[in-house]
Amino acid sequence: MRSSTSTRLRGAGALAAAAAVVLPLAGCMPNHEPPARNIADTVVAPAPGAMGVQPGVETVPEVTQSPGGAQPSEAGPPSVAAPPSPANGEALEMIGRALPELTGIAIAPVGRAAEVTVLGELQTGVAWSTSKVPLAIAALRANPGATTQVRAAITQSDNEAAEALWEGLGGGESAASAVTDVLRQARDETTTVPATRLREGFTVFGQTQWDAANQARFAANLPCLADSSAVLGEMGSIVPEQRWGLGRIDGASFKGGWGPADTHAGYLARQFGILPTPSGDVAVAVLADAPDLGAAEKKLDAIAQTLTEQLGNLPGGTCPPAA
């Protein structure tokens, strides 16, 4: 039986008691995205009713709160959460206080995916191009020679390259299963990549529902996957035009995704990545909802600035030694 600790941090009062938060384990676009800007993860007018960004709605599965710290996970070796230091708690409080409206963030130390801190009102949405990271890993497992397409899919967010990787996995159920397997191996136990196109004009994998907590958990385990180094290297080489948000932080390895919201005339922009800290590396997933992509980018820039200021106090980690 899996047991874990979860804390939903909402507002300054809860943030003052911020600690390592343990959540349960839980996921672009058609055609070529112009490297110069990559203005949207689509080339067609969006159809309403598929994405459904719902700020303030808790989508993480309910768990039982336990005051004793993180419990062993069924997905891997036990990971025991050390009590957060006062500096960690203060840093998390500062990050939570500084979040713009309609944004969210999840933070976890690398190698300790059981510890996920969740802040902000926006915590879920479709993956958009962030889904290209597990897709790229699955594609390289099946075809180690697909490096050129992987580089284009990650560094430029090239949709044609990503579609080719998907088809190289057999498309449909075969591809969805291969990419979902990568998520499972990185301890995301509930996100599932769809096998069929859920929204016309967008890629199948890009419409994966991926909440911030599970994306941070995936990122925290990504460096611990034996065959992730090539994709992580590409995540450190994103083209300048897409280096907003986490891309403004020195040493960040990250991937972004963006596209129109369909519950209103707005945009969802999101990123996840791995950031260096004095105590190790920390995984971060961020989301921002705004009237347009430029406004969403500015929100993520603001979050990145706060992260930079607090980076020295965030809980970092490393991958456990190989068995």
C-alpha positions as CSV (number, residue, x, y, z in Angstrom):
1,M,0.0,0.0,0.0
2,R,1.3,3.4,-0.9
3,S,1.1,6.2,1.7
4,S,2.1,9.8,1.1
5,T,1.7,13.2,2.5
6,S,0.1,16.1,0.6
7,T,-0.3,19.7,1.4
8,R,-2.1,22.1,-0.8
9,L,-0.6,25.5,-0.2
10,R,-3.1,28.3,-0.8
11,G,-2.3,31.8,0.4
12,A,0.2,33.4,2.8
13,G,-1.0,31.7,5.9
14,A,-0.5,28.2,4.6
15,L,2.7,29.2,2.9
16,A,4.3,30.3,6.2
17,A,4.2,26.6,7.2
18,A,5.5,25.4,3.8
19,A,7.3,22.1,4.0
20,A,8.2,19.4,1.6
21,V,4.9,18.3,0.2
22,V,4.4,14.7,-0.8
23,L,1.8,14.0,-3.5
24,P,0.8,10.7,-5.1
25,L,2.3,9.7,-8.4
26,A,0.3,10.8,-11.4
27,G,0.8,13.8,-18.2
28,C,2.8,19.3,-29.8
29,M,1.0,20.3,-32.1
30,P,0.9,20.0,-35.8
31,N,3.4,20.9,-38.4
32,H,6.6,22.9,-38.1
33,E,6.8,25.6,-35.5
34,P,8.9,28.5,-36.8
35,P,12.2,28.5,-34.9
36,A,12.2,32.3,-34.9
37,R,9.3,32.6,-32.5
38,N,7.2,29.4,-32.4
39,I,4.2,31.6,-31.7
40,A,1.7,28.8,-31.0
41,D,1.6,25.1,-30.8
42,T,-0.9,25.1,-33.6
43,V,-1.5,26.3,-37.2
44,V,-5.3,26.1,-37.2
45,A,-8.0,27.9,-35.3
46,P,-8.7,26.0,-32.1
47,A,-12.0,24.3,-31.5
48,P,-13.6,25.0,-28.1
49,G,-14.2,22.6,-25.4
50,A,-11.2,20.4,-25.2
51,M,-8.6,21.9,-23.0
52,G,-10.4,23.2,-20.0
53,V,-7.8,25.1,-17.9
54,Q,-9.5,25.4,-14.6
55,P,-7.7,27.7,-12.1
56,G,-8.2,26.8,-8.5
57,V,-9.5,23.3,-9.2
58,E,-7.5,20.6,-7.4
59,T,-6.8,17.7,-9.7
60,V,-4.2,15.8,-7.8
61,P,-5.7,12.6,-6.4
62,E,-6.7,12.7,-2.8
63,V,-4.3,11.2,-0.3
64,T,-4.1,10.8,3.4
65,Q,-2.1,13.4,5.3
66,S,0.7,12.0,7.5
67,P,2.9,14.1,9.8
68,G,5.8,11.7,9.6
69,G,7.3,12.8,6.3
70,A,7.4,11.0,3.0
71,Q,6.6,7.3,2.9
72,P,8.1,4.7,0.6
73,S,6.8,4.7,-3.0
74,E,5.8,1.5,-4.8
75,A,7.5,2.9,-7.9
76,G,11.0,2.6,-6.6
77,P,13.3,2.6,-3.5
78,P,12.0,4.4,-0.4
79,S,12.5,8.1,-0.4
80,V,12.3,9.7,3.1
81,A,11.6,13.4,3.2
82,A,13.9,15.3,5.6
83,P,12.1,18.1,7.4
84,P,12.5,21.4,5.4
85,S,15.1,23.8,6.7
86,P,13.9,27.2,7.8
87,A,15.6,28.6,4.6
88,N,13.6,26.2,2.4
89,G,10.3,27.2,4.1
90,E,11.0,30.9,3.7
91,A,12.0,30.5,0.1
92,L,8.8,28.6,-0.7
93,E,6.8,31.2,1.1
94,M,8.4,34.0,-0.9
95,I,7.8,32.1,-4.2
96,G,4.1,31.6,-3.3
97,R,3.6,35.2,-2.3
98,A,5.1,36.4,-5.5
99,L,3.1,34.2,-7.9
100,P,1.1,36.2,-10.4
101,E,-2.6,35.4,-10.7
102,L,-3.7,32.4,-12.7
103,T,-0.3,30.7,-12.4
104,G,1.0,27.7,-10.5
105,I,4.2,26.0,-9.7
106,A,5.4,22.6,-8.4
107,I,8.9,22.0,-7.0
108,A,10.7,18.8,-6.1
109,P,14.3,17.9,-5.3
110,V,16.0,15.8,-8.0
111,G,16.1,12.2,-6.8
112,R,13.4,12.7,-4.2
113,A,10.3,12.8,-6.3
114,A,8.1,12.0,-3.3
115,E,8.6,15.5,-2.0
116,V,6.5,17.9,-4.2
117,T,5.6,21.4,-3.1
118,V,2.5,22.8,-4.9
119,L,1.8,26.6,-5.0
120,G,-0.7,28.7,-6.8
121,E,-4.2,28.5,-8.2
122,L,-3.4,27.0,-11.7
123,Q,-2.2,23.4,-11.5
124,T,-3.3,21.6,-14.6
125,G,-3.8,21.8,-18.3
126,V,-2.7,20.0,-21.5
127,A,1.0,19.3,-21.9
128,W,1.5,21.0,-25.2
129,S,5.1,20.8,-26.3
130,T,6.4,19.7,-22.9
131,S,5.2,16.3,-23.9
132,K,8.0,16.1,-26.4
133,V,10.5,15.3,-23.6
134,P,9.1,11.8,-22.8
135,L,8.3,11.3,-26.5
136,A,12.0,12.0,-27.4
137,I,13.2,9.5,-24.8
138,A,10.9,6.8,-26.0
139,A,11.9,7.5,-29.6
140,L,15.6,7.2,-28.9
141,R,15.0,3.9,-27.1
142,A,13.3,2.6,-30.2
143,N,15.7,4.2,-32.7
144,P,19.0,5.6,-31.3
145,G,19.7,7.1,-34.7
146,A,16.8,9.6,-34.3
147,T,19.1,12.3,-32.8
148,T,18.5,14.9,-35.5
149,Q,14.7,14.7,-35.1
150,V,15.0,14.7,-31.3
151,R,17.2,17.8,-31.4
152,A,14.7,19.7,-33.6
153,A,11.7,18.6,-31.5
154,I,13.4,19.7,-28.2
155,T,15.6,22.7,-29.0
156,Q,13.2,24.3,-31.6
157,S,9.9,22.6,-30.6
158,D,9.6,21.5,-34.2
159,N,6.3,19.7,-34.6
160,E,7.1,17.9,-37.8
161,A,10.1,16.4,-36.1
162,A,8.0,15.4,-33.1
163,E,5.3,13.9,-35.3
164,A,7.9,11.8,-37.1
165,L,9.2,10.5,-33.7
166,W,5.6,9.6,-32.8
167,E,5.1,7.8,-36.1
168,G,8.4,6.1,-35.6
169,L,7.0,4.5,-32.5
170,G,4.1,3.1,-34.5
171,G,1.6,5.9,-33.8
172,G,-1.7,5.2,-32.0
173,E,-1.7,2.7,-29.1
174,S,1.9,1.7,-29.7
175,A,3.3,5.2,-29.4
176,A,1.1,6.2,-26.6
177,S,2.1,3.1,-24.6
178,A,5.9,3.8,-25.2
179,V,5.6,7.4,-24.1
180,T,3.5,6.5,-21.1
181,D,6.0,3.9,-20.1
182,V,8.7,6.7,-19.9
183,L,6.4,8.6,-17.5
184,R,5.9,5.5,-15.3
185,Q,9.6,4.9,-15.1
186,A,10.1,8.4,-13.9
187,R,7.4,7.8,-11.2
188,D,4.5,9.6,-12.8
189,E,2.0,6.8,-12.1
190,T,-1.2,8.3,-13.4
191,T,-0.6,10.6,-16.4
192,T,-1.5,8.8,-19.6
193,V,-0.7,9.8,-23.1
194,P,-3.7,9.5,-25.4
195,A,-3.6,7.2,-28.4
196,T,-6.1,9.1,-30.6
197,R,-6.4,12.8,-31.6
198,L,-8.5,14.5,-28.9
199,R,-8.7,17.9,-30.6
200,E,-8.6,18.4,-34.3
201,G,-5.6,20.4,-35.5
202,F,-3.3,19.4,-32.6
203,T,-1.0,16.5,-32.1
204,V,-2.1,13.5,-30.1
205,F,0.6,13.7,-27.5
206,G,0.3,17.4,-27.1
207,Q,-3.2,17.0,-25.6
208,T,-1.9,14.9,-22.7
209,Q,-3.4,16.2,-19.5
210,W,-0.4,16.7,-17.3
211,D,-0.7,18.5,-13.9
212,A,2.2,20.5,-12.4
213,A,2.8,18.1,-9.5
214,N,3.3,15.1,-11.7
215,Q,5.3,17.0,-14.2
216,A,7.7,18.1,-11.4
217,R,7.8,14.5,-10.2
218,F,8.7,13.4,-13.7
219,A,11.4,16.1,-13.9
220,A,12.8,15.1,-10.5
221,N,13.4,11.6,-11.8
222,L,14.4,12.5,-15.3
223,P,18.2,12.7,-14.6
224,C,18.0,9.4,-12.8
225,L,16.8,7.5,-16.0
226,A,19.9,5.8,-17.5
227,D,19.1,6.8,-21.0
228,S,17.9,10.4,-20.5
229,S,21.3,12.2,-20.9
230,A,20.9,12.9,-24.6
231,V,17.5,14.6,-24.2
232,L,18.6,16.5,-21.1
233,G,21.5,17.8,-23.2
234,E,19.1,19.1,-25.8
235,M,17.0,20.7,-23.0
236,G,20.0,22.8,-22.1
237,S,20.3,24.0,-25.7
238,I,16.9,25.6,-26.4
239,V,16.9,28.2,-29.1
240,P,17.2,31.9,-27.8
241,E,13.7,32.8,-29.0
242,Q,12.2,30.3,-26.6
243,R,14.3,31.1,-23.6
244,W,11.7,32.9,-21.6
245,G,10.6,31.9,-18.2
246,L,12.9,29.1,-16.9
247,G,15.1,29.8,-19.8
248,R,16.3,33.0,-18.1
249,I,17.8,31.0,-15.3
250,D,21.5,30.2,-15.6
251,G,22.1,26.5,-16.0
252,A,18.5,25.6,-16.6
253,S,17.6,22.5,-18.6
254,F,14.0,22.9,-19.6
255,K,11.2,22.6,-22.2
256,G,8.2,24.8,-22.8
257,G,4.8,24.4,-24.3
258,W,2.0,26.8,-25.2
259,G,-1.3,27.0,-26.9
260,P,-4.8,28.6,-26.8
261,A,-7.1,28.0,-23.9
262,D,-10.5,26.8,-25.0
263,T,-12.6,27.8,-22.0
264,H,-11.9,31.5,-22.9
265,A,-10.0,33.6,-25.4
266,G,-6.6,33.2,-23.7
267,Y,-3.4,31.2,-23.7
268,L,-1.8,28.6,-21.5
269,A,2.0,28.6,-21.4
270,R,3.9,26.1,-19.4
271,Q,7.4,24.8,-18.8
272,F,9.3,22.3,-16.7
273,G,12.9,22.0,-16.0
274,I,15.9,21.2,-13.8
275,L,17.7,24.1,-12.0
276,P,21.0,24.0,-10.2
277,T,21.2,24.9,-6.5
278,P,24.1,24.8,-4.0
279,S,22.5,21.6,-2.5
280,G,21.9,19.8,-5.7
281,D,19.4,20.1,-8.5
282,V,15.7,21.0,-8.2
283,A,12.9,20.2,-10.6
284,V,10.3,22.8,-11.3
285,A,7.0,22.9,-13.3
286,V,5.3,26.2,-14.0
287,L,2.0,27.2,-15.7
288,A,0.5,30.5,-16.6
289,D,-2.8,31.5,-18.1
290,A,-3.1,34.9,-19.8
291,P,-5.0,36.7,-22.6
292,D,-2.2,36.0,-25.0
293,L,1.2,34.3,-25.3
294,G,3.2,37.4,-24.6
295,A,1.4,38.1,-21.4
296,A,1.8,34.4,-20.4
297,E,5.6,34.7,-21.1
298,K,5.8,37.7,-18.9
299,K,4.2,35.9,-16.0
300,L,6.7,33.0,-16.4
301,D,9.5,35.6,-16.5
302,A,8.3,37.0,-13.2
303,I,8.2,33.5,-11.7
304,A,11.7,32.8,-13.0
305,Q,13.0,36.0,-11.4
306,T,11.7,35.0,-8.0
307,L,13.1,31.5,-8.5
308,T,16.5,33.0,-9.2
309,E,16.4,35.1,-6.1
310,Q,15.4,32.1,-3.9
311,L,17.5,29.4,-5.8
312,G,20.1,29.2,-3.1
313,N,17.5,28.3,-0.5
314,L,15.5,25.7,-2.5
315,P,15.8,22.0,-1.6
316,G,18.1,20.4,-4.1
317,G,19.0,16.8,-4.6
318,T,20.8,14.2,-6.6
319,C,20.0,10.8,-8.0
320,P,20.5,7.9,-5.7
321,P,23.4,5.5,-6.6
322,A,22.6,2.9,-9.1
323,A,21.7,-0.4,-7.5
